[in-house]
């Protein structure tokens, strides 16, 4: 809640200051122009997504570049549609690939789980034999209360 209040305060102060410098009519035209640019970017998003997905599947780019070329420009287009000079500035920054690459590189991937094994034997034991030892991996939270179960429906398989 506090972040929303801070954002609204900054947006208001920046918009009032810039509007007083460039005038009301130019502020209106700037808002219309950024909305049109944002809509244009969203309409052309599927073409950009298709080309970057092709690059990703052929190995031309990695997952971080895929994110920085697709997610950030889409969010930036939405920021351009929202009225206000602060959101327009953020929207323009999100359209610049070098800025989004910096954001992606600084933020770790929450879905990527890095494993470190002490020896090759520990790796083979865990993956090929299905054995988990508490000392095999760093930062591995072993829970004795979790049971992995697979339920098979006999009717759907044709078994009686």
N, C-alpha and C positions, 0 to 999 in steps of 0.2 A: 504494500500500500504506500509505503514511504517513497519507493522508487517512482511510482506513478505521479505522486505529488511533485517530486523533484523534476521529473520529465516535463510535466505541465508548466511548472514555474520557468524552467529553462526555455521551453518552446515559446512561451508567452513573451519573455524578456527579449529573446533573439528576434522573434517575429515583429514585435513592436519597434525595436531599434532599426531593423533593416527596412521595414515598411515606412518609417519616418524618413529614412534616407532616400529611398527610391520613389516614394509616392504610392498612393492607393491604387491608381490605375495600373501601374507597372507591377505591383504586387498581385493584382488580379490576373494579369496576363501571365505572370510567372507561375501562378497556381494552375491555370488552365494548361500551360505548356508542360509542366511536370506531370500532370494527370494524363495527358495524351502520350507522353513518353513512357510512362509506367504501363499504360494499356498496350502500347505497341510492343514493349518488351514481353509482356505476358502473352500476347497473341503469338509472338515468334518463339516462345519458349520451347514448344515441341520440336522445332527444327534444331535448336541448340542442343536439346536433350538427346535427340536422335544421333547427332554427329558425335557428341561426347560419349554416348553409350557404345557407338561403333569403335571409337578410339580405346575405350576401356576394355572391350571384349578382345580386341586385337593386341592388347598389352601396350598400347602407346602411352597411356596415362595410368596412374595409380588411383586408389580410392580417395585419397586426399584431394587430388586434382579434380576428380569427378565431383566431389562435394563443392569445391571452390568455384567450379565452372557452372554449376546448376543450382544449388540451394541458395547461395548468397545472391546471385543476380535476381532470383525470383523474390526473395525477401526484400531486396533493394527496390524492385519494381513496386512492391506493395507500399514500401516507405515513400516512394515518389508519388503514389496516388493519394496518400494521406496529406492533407494540407498542413503546411508549416515549413519554415526554413530549416529547422533542425532535422526534421525527418527527411527533407529533400537532400540535405548534406550527407546524412547517413546512407540514403538510397543511392546517391552518386558514388560514394565510397564503395558500396557493395557491388557496383558495376565494374570496378577496377580490379583486374585479375591479380595484380601484384599485392594489393591490400588484402584480398580474400585469401591468397596463398599464405600471407603472414598470419592471418587469423587461424587458418587450419593447422599450420605448422606449430603454433604455440599451444593449441588445445589438443590434449591427447584424445585418442579414440576410445570412448567408453565401452565399446563392444569388443575391443581387441584385448584378448587375455594373453599376456606374455608369460610363458613358462620358462623356467630355468631348471635344468636337471644337473645333478652333480656328476653323473657319469652316463655313458651311453647305455650301460646295463640297466640303470634305473628307468631310462626312457623306454627301453624295450619291455621291461617288466610291466610297466604301467599300461602301455598301449597294446601290447600283443597278448598279455595274459590277463589283462583287466584287473590287475592288482594295484591298489592304492596304498602307499605307505606314507605315514605322516611326515617322514623326513625326506621323501623323494623330491618335493617341490617346495620352494620358498613361498611364503604367504598363501599356502593352500589351507583352507579351512575344512578340516575333516569332521564330519558329523555322523556319529554312529546311529542317530535316530532316523536317518533317511534311508528308505528302501526303494529300490527301483523295481517296478512291477509292470508287466505287460499283460493286458487282458485280451483274450481272443474270443470273439463271438462265434460260437459253433454253428449257428443258423446261417450266417452269411458265408461261411466257408464250405457249406454243404456237408459238414460232419454231423454225425448223430450221437 
